[in-house]
Amino acid sequence: MAKTYTPTLPTAKDWVRLQIADDGRGGRAMVLEDEEIEAIIASEKGNNRNLAAASCGELIAARAGNVIEKRVDDLEIRYGQDGNTAWSAHLQQLRETGASELLTKQSNFRVL
């Protein structure tokens, strides 16, 4: 499995990585494999990138296990609720945008 990111955003996978900050910038390690992101994109109706990004973000949060505090020797890192609230708000915005995209696409159907 691979973890790749192209800043010019040629693929939906790269766009999703940018939205969830899983792009390896700033020396951070990428969390999700390319194949995981591509599978999530494919599972969303119409390959909706916004809904896929929200799902990927929730997967990252689930894998983090809601860590609030971490200590290594004298180093202590605390994660406040503000960060979690901001992340949740970002994911909610992605879901709302994705849902509105689904509603604005016209569907053709026939009544028999």
C-alpha positions as CSV (number, residue, x, y, z in Angstrom):
1,M,0.0,0.0,0.0
2,A,1.2,3.5,-0.8
3,K,0.8,7.0,0.7
4,T,1.2,9.7,-1.9
5,Y,0.2,13.3,-2.3
6,T,0.6,15.7,-5.3
7,P,0.1,19.3,-4.3
8,T,-1.3,20.2,-7.8
9,L,-4.4,18.1,-6.8
10,P,-4.7,16.0,-10.0
11,T,-6.9,13.4,-8.3
12,A,-9.8,13.2,-5.9
13,K,-7.5,11.4,-3.5
14,D,-5.1,14.4,-3.4
15,W,-8.0,16.8,-2.8
16,V,-9.3,14.6,0.0
17,R,-5.8,14.5,1.6
18,L,-5.6,18.3,1.4
19,Q,-9.0,18.7,3.1
20,I,-8.1,16.4,6.0
21,A,-4.5,17.6,6.3
22,D,-3.2,14.0,5.7
23,D,-0.7,15.3,3.1
24,G,2.7,14.8,4.8
25,R,3.4,18.5,5.0
26,G,5.3,19.9,8.0
27,G,7.0,16.6,8.5
28,R,3.8,14.9,9.6
29,A,3.4,11.2,8.6
30,M,0.4,10.5,6.5
31,V,-2.2,8.3,8.2
32,L,-4.3,6.8,5.5
33,E,-3.2,4.6,2.6
34,D,-4.0,5.7,-0.9
35,E,-6.1,2.6,-1.4
36,E,-8.2,3.4,1.7
37,I,-9.0,6.9,0.5
38,E,-9.8,5.7,-3.0
39,A,-12.1,3.0,-1.6
40,I,-13.9,5.6,0.5
41,I,-14.3,7.9,-2.5
42,A,-15.7,5.1,-4.6
43,S,-18.2,4.2,-1.8
44,E,-19.7,7.6,-1.7
45,K,-22.6,8.3,-4.0
46,G,-21.3,10.0,-7.2
47,N,-17.8,9.8,-5.9
48,N,-18.6,12.8,-3.7
49,R,-15.2,14.2,-2.6
50,N,-16.7,16.3,0.3
51,L,-18.5,13.3,1.8
52,A,-15.4,11.1,1.2
53,A,-13.2,13.7,3.0
54,A,-15.6,13.8,6.0
55,S,-15.5,10.0,6.2
56,C,-11.7,9.9,6.0
57,G,-11.5,12.6,8.7
58,E,-13.7,10.5,10.9
59,L,-11.6,7.5,10.3
60,I,-8.4,9.4,11.3
61,A,-10.2,10.6,14.5
62,A,-11.3,7.0,15.3
63,R,-7.8,5.7,14.8
64,A,-6.4,8.4,17.1
65,G,-8.5,6.9,19.9
66,N,-9.5,10.4,21.2
67,V,-6.2,11.0,22.8
68,I,-6.4,13.8,25.2
69,E,-3.0,13.7,26.9
70,K,0.3,12.1,26.1
71,R,3.5,12.0,28.2
72,V,7.0,10.9,27.4
73,D,9.5,11.5,30.3
74,D,9.3,15.3,31.0
75,L,7.4,16.1,27.7
76,E,3.7,16.5,28.1
77,I,1.2,17.2,25.3
78,R,-2.4,18.0,26.0
79,Y,-5.1,18.1,23.3
80,G,-7.9,20.5,24.2
81,Q,-11.5,20.3,23.2
82,D,-11.1,23.3,21.0
83,G,-9.1,21.3,18.5
84,N,-11.6,18.5,18.5
85,T,-14.5,21.0,18.1
86,A,-12.8,22.7,15.2
87,W,-12.1,19.3,13.5
88,S,-15.7,18.2,14.0
89,A,-17.0,21.5,12.6
90,H,-14.7,21.1,9.5
91,L,-16.0,17.6,9.0
92,Q,-19.6,18.7,9.4
93,Q,-19.0,21.5,6.8
94,L,-17.6,18.9,4.4
95,R,-20.7,16.7,5.0
96,E,-23.1,19.6,4.4
97,T,-21.4,20.6,1.2
98,G,-21.4,17.0,0.0
99,A,-25.0,16.6,0.8
100,S,-26.0,19.8,-1.0
101,E,-24.0,18.7,-4.1
102,L,-26.1,15.5,-4.1
103,L,-29.3,17.5,-3.8
104,T,-28.5,19.8,-6.7
105,K,-27.7,17.1,-9.1
106,Q,-30.7,16.3,-11.2
107,S,-31.9,12.8,-11.4
108,N,-33.9,11.3,-14.2
109,F,-36.6,8.8,-13.3
110,R,-39.6,7.4,-15.0
111,V,-43.0,6.6,-13.4
112,L,-44.6,3.5,-14.9
